[in-house]
């Protein structure tokens, strides 16, 4: 057990028996687990108060491991429910007993890949321990090992057919079959299958023949083509000879030179693309201490959103009203001064049309002129007519034009009286032709 002075952040691996941790400086520590518990539970060791786990690698033997092939157009359609149904249909397992993680790629008319399941009992155990539930990556040792071996082999990544990937440690061997064109997981590649075989304390030479036959049968069942397929990774010399791989592109070492399983696991970075920490079971946020304040913060955020929405709506309405007012000014200007095509200074031009006086009363006259123009405009919107002349002088408004009939002219006069609040006098009318010419005034 490491002491409390060691660094806080740890990467941890479990091989089924022992726990090994490493810090950012590469120092390794053995963690002592508590009392043994029956599978599928795992006896998680206690951590010093200063330690926080960032990565947990679990042994594939303690997890569910299955390949899948589904008639889906894209891998983004894969989810926990679909894989759970697939699991129940092809095995005796219950989907509710497992928390799944997966990776897949395009395969013919569908998608294929690997899924792993973490027992729900283990997931609840992790949530129960302060130091463990903050881990951001919880993965499978075989996954990170084989992906690291694949990434270390450029030739394998460019190989068009299925590739056998093997990685041995002092107590066993991980192997699987990958295909994916350029080897990139993001380009649609996927694993056909993965498996681990353990040989206990030592690998004896007479065991290698049977072990090699088992490995070859498994690889071929996963889709590897045997003599025509490439094989990469790391093997003990004695097993490499027994396998007799004609296209071996990896490295060989004496069994005594191979690392332990936990050491091999921690020697590679956690691979992306398969992490039990996903969806509703993401890693605990550093803001977890704010839990008692969540409701208050949520209410504050909601009120802020409501306030901001109200301000945006008010600003929008004011902008609309401003545009409408500007449009009314333009319409009134061109109605009052039909011969002036260009509006430079509406107030100055209207003052000039109203008499051009520069005394103190001119502002009042201009205001009255604008009000009369606005009233005429409102009536015009309801009952259009042809305006020939519109003038304002000495407080008297005069308008001439023509309407289609007498009824229309009378409606115009009545509407003007209502809008202006003044008595509109009809000065003269002309009924010649098919229209009614008129001249009105009010003050």
C-alpha positions in Angstrom: 0.0 0.0 0.0 1.4 3.4 -1.0 1.6 6.1 1.5 -0.4 9.4 1.6 2.5 11.4 0.2 2.3 9.9 -3.3 0.7 11.7 -6.2 -3.0 11.9 -6.3 -3.9 10.8 -9.9 -3.5 7.1 -10.6 -4.0 4.7 -13.5 -5.0 1.3 -12.1 -5.1 -2.2 -13.6 -6.6 -5.4 -12.2 -5.6 -8.8 -13.6 -8.2 -10.8 -11.6 -5.9 -11.3 -8.6 -3.7 -8.3 -8.1 -4.1 -4.5 -8.4 -1.3 -2.4 -9.8 -1.3 1.5 -10.0 1.0 3.9 -11.7 1.2 7.7 -11.4 2.1 10.4 -13.9 5.8 9.9 -13.2 5.7 6.2 -14.1 6.0 5.0 -10.5 4.1 1.8 -9.8 2.3 0.8 -6.6 0.6 -2.4 -5.5 -2.8 -1.9 -4.0 -4.1 -4.3 -1.5 -7.6 -5.4 -1.9 -10.0 -6.2 0.9 -11.7 -9.5 1.6 -12.4 -11.7 -1.4 -15.9 -11.6 -2.9 -17.7 -13.9 -5.2 -18.0 -13.1 -8.9 -19.3 -11.1 -10.6 -18.4 -8.6 -7.8 -14.8 -7.4 -7.5 -13.0 -6.6 -4.2 -11.9 -3.0 -4.9 -9.0 -1.9 -2.7 -9.2 1.2 -0.6 -7.2 4.3 -1.7 -5.3 6.8 0.4 -7.2 10.0 1.1 -5.0 11.9 -1.3 -5.4 9.5 -4.3 -7.8 9.8 -7.2 -8.2 7.2 -9.9 -8.4 8.5 -13.5 -8.2 5.1 -15.4 -9.4 1.6 -14.5 -8.5 -1.4 -16.6 -10.5 -4.5 -15.8 -9.7 -8.1 -17.0 -11.8 -9.4 -19.8 -12.5 -12.6 -17.9 -14.6 -10.6 -15.4 -16.7 -9.0 -18.1 -19.1 -10.0 -20.9 -17.5 -10.1 -24.3 -19.5 -10.6 -27.6 -19.1 -9.7 -31.2 -22.2 -8.4 -33.1 -23.4 -7.9 -36.6 -26.5 -5.7 -37.2 -28.4 -4.6 -40.3 -28.0 -0.9 -39.6 -27.0 1.8 -42.1 -24.5 3.5 -39.7 -22.8 2.9 -36.4 -24.4 5.9 -34.8 -27.7 3.9 -34.7 -26.2 1.4 -32.3 -27.3 1.9 -28.7 -27.6 0.1 -25.4 -31.2 -1.1 -26.1 -30.3 -2.6 -29.5 -27.3 -4.4 -28.2 -29.2 -5.5 -25.1 -31.8 -7.1 -27.3 -29.1 -8.7 -29.4 -27.5 -10.1 -26.2 -30.7 -11.6 -25.0 -31.6 -13.2 -28.3 -28.2 -14.9 -28.8 -27.3 -15.8 -25.2 -28.9 -16.7 -21.9 -27.8 -13.3 -20.4 -30.3 -10.6 -19.3 -29.6 -7.2 -20.7 -30.5 -5.5 -17.4 -27.6 -7.3 -15.7 -24.9 -5.6 -17.9 -23.8 -2.0 -18.6 -22.5 -2.2 -22.2 -19.8 -0.4 -24.2 -19.1 -1.0 -27.8 -17.2 -0.2 -31.0 -18.2 -1.0 -34.6 -17.7 -0.2 -38.2 -19.2 -0.7 -41.6 -19.5 -4.4 -42.7 -21.1 -5.0 -46.0 -24.8 -3.9 -45.8 -24.6 -3.4 -42.1 -22.4 -2.8 -39.1 -20.3 -5.1 -37.0 -17.9 -4.9 -34.0 -17.4 -5.8 -30.4 -19.3 -5.1 -27.3 -18.3 -5.6 -23.7 -20.5 -5.7 -20.6 -19.7 -4.5 -17.1 -21.8 -6.3 -14.4 -24.3 -3.9 -12.9 -23.1 -5.1 -9.5 -19.6 -3.9 -10.3 -20.9 -0.6 -11.6 -22.7 0.0 -8.3 -19.5 -0.9 -6.4 -17.6 1.8 -8.3 -20.2 4.3 -7.5 -20.1 3.4 -3.9 -16.4 4.4 -3.5 -15.3 8.0 -3.5 -11.9 7.5 -5.1 -13.1 5.1 -7.7 -16.3 6.8 -9.0 -14.2 9.8 -10.2 -12.5 7.7 -12.8 -13.1 9.1 -16.3 -12.1 6.0 -18.2 -13.1 2.4 -17.3 -12.1 0.0 -19.9 -11.1 -3.6 -20.8 -7.5 -4.7 -20.7 -7.7 -6.8 -23.9 -9.1 -3.8 -25.8 -6.4 -1.4 -24.9 -3.6 -4.0 -25.5 -4.8 -5.1 -28.9 -5.5 -1.6 -30.2 -2.1 -0.5 -29.1 -0.5 -3.4 -31.0 -2.5 -2.5 -34.1 -1.5 1.1 -33.9 2.1 0.1 -33.6 2.0 -1.8 -36.9 1.7 0.6 -39.9 1.7 -2.4 -42.3 -1.3 -3.9 -40.6 -3.2 -0.6 -40.7 -2.8 -0.6 -44.5 -3.5 -4.3 -45.1 -6.8 -4.7 -47.0 -7.8 -8.1 -45.5 -8.4 -9.2 -41.9 -5.3 -9.0 -39.6 -4.6 -11.2 -36.6 -3.3 -9.2 -33.7 -1.6 -10.9 -30.7 -0.1 -9.6 -27.5 1.4 -11.9 -24.9 2.5 -11.3 -21.3 4.1 -13.6 -18.8 0.8 -15.3 -17.8 -1.3 -15.4 -21.1 -2.0 -14.1 -24.5 -4.6 -11.7 -25.9 -5.6 -12.0 -29.6 -8.2 -10.8 -32.0 -9.0 -10.1 -35.7 -9.3 -6.6 -37.1 -10.3 -5.4 -40.5 -10.8 -1.9 -41.7 -8.9 -0.9 -44.9 -6.6 1.8 -43.6 -6.8 0.6 -40.0 -8.5 3.7 -38.7 -11.4 3.2 -36.3 -13.0 6.4 -37.5 -12.9 5.1 -41.1 -15.2 2.2 -40.4 -12.8 -0.5 -39.2 -13.9 -3.0 -36.6 -12.8 -6.0 -34.6 -14.3 -9.3 -35.6 -13.6 -10.8 -32.1 -11.2 -10.9 -29.2 -10.1 -13.6 -26.8 -7.6 -14.2 -24.0 -6.0 -17.5 -23.0 -4.0 -17.9 -19.8 -1.3 -20.5 -19.2 -0.9 -20.0 -15.4 2.5 -19.8 -13.8 4.5 -21.0 -16.7 4.2 -21.9 -20.4 5.8 -25.3 -20.9 7.0 -26.3 -24.3 4.8 -29.4 -24.6 1.7 -27.1 -23.9 2.5 -24.9 -26.9 1.2 -27.3 -29.6 -2.3 -27.6 -28.1 -2.3 -23.8 -27.3 -1.3 -22.9 -30.8 -4.0 -25.1 -32.3 -6.6 -23.4 -30.1 -5.4 -19.9 -31.1 -5.4 -20.7 -34.8 -8.9 -22.2 -34.7 -10.2 -19.1 -32.8 -8.5 -16.7 -35.2 -9.9 -18.5 -38.3 -13.4 -18.5 -36.7 -13.1 -14.8 -36.3 -12.5 -14.4 -40.0 -8.7 -14.5 -40.3 -7.5 -16.2 -43.5 -4.6 -18.2 -42.0 -1.6 -18.5 -44.3 -2.9 -15.7 -46.5 -3.5 -13.3 -43.6 -1.1 -10.9 -41.8 -0.3 -11.4 -38.1 1.3 -8.7 -35.9 1.9 -8.1 -32.2 4.2 -9.7 -29.6 4.7 -13.4 -28.9 7.0 -15.6 -26.7 9.5 -17.4 -28.9 8.3 -20.8 -28.0 4.7 -20.0 -29.0 5.7 -18.3 -32.2 7.5 -21.5 -33.3 4.4 -23.6 -32.5 2.1 -21.2 -34.4 4.4 -21.2 -37.4 2.9 -18.0 -38.8 4.1 -17.5 -42.4 3.2 -13.8 -42.4 4.3 -12.8 -38.9 5.2 -9.1 -38.8 5.5 -8.7 -35.0 8.2 -9.1 -32.3 9.3 -12.1 -30.3 10.8 -12.4 -26.8 11.7 -15.0 -24.3 9.0 -15.8 -21.9 11.0 -14.4 -19.0 11.4 -11.1 -20.8 7.7 -10.5 -21.1 6.0 -8.1 -18.7 3.3 -9.1 -16.2 -0.3 -8.7 -17.2 -0.9 -5.5 -15.2 2.4 -4.0 -16.3 1.5 -4.7 -20.0 -1.9 -3.1 -19.5 -0.5 0.1 -17.9 2.3 0.4 -20.5 -0.2 1.6 -23.1 -2.6 4.5 -23.1 -6.3 3.9 -22.8 -7.8 3.6 -26.2 -10.6 5.8 -27.3 -13.9 4.5 -28.7 -14.8 2.1 -25.9 -15.4 3.4 -22.4 -17.9 2.2 -19.9 -18.0 5.8 -18.7 -20.6 7.0 -21.2 -24.2 8.1 -21.4 -25.9 8.5 -18.0 -22.9 7.0 -16.3 -20.3 9.6 -17.1 -17.6 10.4 -14.7 -18.5 12.5 -11.6 -18.0 16.2 -12.3 -15.7 18.2 -10.0 -18.9 20.3 -9.4 -20.4 17.4 -7.4 -19.9 19.3 -4.2 -22.5 21.8 -5.4 -25.2 19.2 -5.3 -27.1 20.8 -2.3 -27.3 24.0 -4.4 -28.4 22.4 -7.6 -32.1 23.4 -7.2 -31.2 27.0 -6.3 -28.8 27.2 -9.3 -31.4 25.7 -11.6 -34.0 28.3 -10.5 -31.5 31.1 -10.9 -30.6 29.8 -14.4 -34.3 29.5 -15.3 -35.0 33.1 -14.1 -32.1 34.4 -16.1 -33.3 32.6 -19.2 -36.8 34.0 -18.7 -35.4 37.5 -18.2 -33.2 37.3 -21.2 -36.0 36.0 -23.3 -38.2 38.8 -22.2 -35.6 41.4 -23.0 -35.0 39.9 -26.4 -38.7 39.9 -27.1 -39.0 43.5 -26.0 -36.1 44.5 -28.1 -37.6 42.7 -31.1 -40.9 44.5 -30.6 -39.2 47.9 -30.3 -37.3 47.3 -33.5 -40.5 46.3 -35.3 -42.2 49.5 -34.0 -39.3 51.6 -35.0 -39.4 50.2 -38.5 -43.1 50.7 -38.7 -42.7 54.4 -37.5 -40.0 54.9 -40.1 -42.2 53.5 -42.8 -45.1 55.7 -41.7 -42.9 58.8 -41.9 -41.8 57.8 -45.4 -45.3 57.1 -46.6 -46.6 60.3 -45.0 -43.8 62.3 -46.6 -44.5 61.1 -50.1 -48.2 61.5 -49.6 -47.8 65.1 -48.5 -45.1 66.0 -50.9 -45.7 63.8 -54.0 -43.5 65.9 -56.2 -40.4 65.5 -54.0 -38.8 62.1 -54.8 -35.9 62.4 -52.4 -36.3 62.7 -48.7 -33.2 64.2 -47.0 -34.6 66.0 -43.9 -38.2 65.2 -43.6 -38.9 67.8 -40.9 -37.2 70.6 -42.7 -38.9 69.7 -46.0 -42.3 69.5 -44.3 -41.7 72.8 -42.6 -40.9 74.4 -45.9 -44.0 73.0 -47.4 -46.0 74.3 -44.5 -44.9 77.9 -45.0 -41.2 78.0 -44.3 -41.6 80.1 -41.2 -38.6 80.1 -38.8 -40.4 81.7 -35.8 -41.1 79.9 -32.6 -44.5 78.9 -33.9 -43.0 77.0 -36.9 -42.3 73.9 -34.7 -45.9 73.8 -33.5 -47.2 74.2 -37.1 -44.9 71.4 -38.3 -46.2 69.2 -35.5 -49.8 69.9 -36.5 -48.8 69.3 -40.2 -47.4 65.9 -39.3 -50.4 64.9 -37.3 -52.7 65.9 -40.2 -50.5 63.9 -42.6 -50.7 60.9 -40.3 -54.5 61.2 -40.1 -54.8 61.4 -43.9 -52.5 58.3 -44.1 -54.7 56.3 -41.7 -57.8 57.1 -43.7 -56.0 56.4 -47.0 -55.1 52.9 -45.8 -58.8 52.1 -45.1 -60.3 53.9 -48.2 -57.8 54.7 -50.9 -58.4 57.6 -53.3 -56.3 59.7 -55.7 -54.8 62.7 -54.0 -54.0 65.6 -56.3 -53.0 68.3 -53.8 -52.4 68.4 -50.1 -51.4 71.7 -48.4 -51.2 73.2 -44.9 -51.0 77.0 -44.4 -51.9 79.2 -41.5 -53.4 76.2 -39.6 -55.7 75.3 -42.5 -55.5 71.9 -44.2 -56.6 71.7 -47.8 -56.9 68.6 -49.9 -58.1 67.9 -53.4 -58.4 64.7 -55.3 -61.0 62.3 -56.8 -62.9 59.2 -55.8 -64.8 56.6 -57.7 -68.2 57.7 -56.5 -70.1 60.0 -54.0 -70.4 57.3 -51.4 -66.6 56.8 -51.3 -66.1 60.6 -51.1 -68.5 60.8 -48.1 -66.7 57.9 -46.4 -63.4 59.7 -46.8 -64.8 63.0 -45.3 -66.4 61.2 -42.4 -63.3 59.2 -41.7 -61.1 62.4 -41.8 -63.4 64.1 -39.3 -63.1 61.1 -37.0 -59.3 60.9 -37.3 -58.6 64.6 -37.1 -61.3 65.5 -34.6 -62.2 68.5 -36.7 -65.1 69.4 -39.0 -64.2 68.7 -42.6 -65.9 71.1 -45.1 -66.6 70.0 -48.7 -65.7 73.1 -50.8 -66.7 71.8 -54.2 -67.4 68.7 -56.2 -67.3 67.8 -59.9 -69.3 64.8 -61.1 -68.3 65.0 -64.7 -66.9 61.8 -66.2 -66.9 58.5 -64.4 -65.3 59.9 -61.1 -66.0 62.4 -58.5 -63.5 65.3 -58.1 -63.6 67.1 -54.8 -61.8 69.7 -52.6 -62.0 69.6 -48.8 -60.6 71.7 -46.0 -60.4 71.6 -42.2 -58.6 73.6 -39.4 
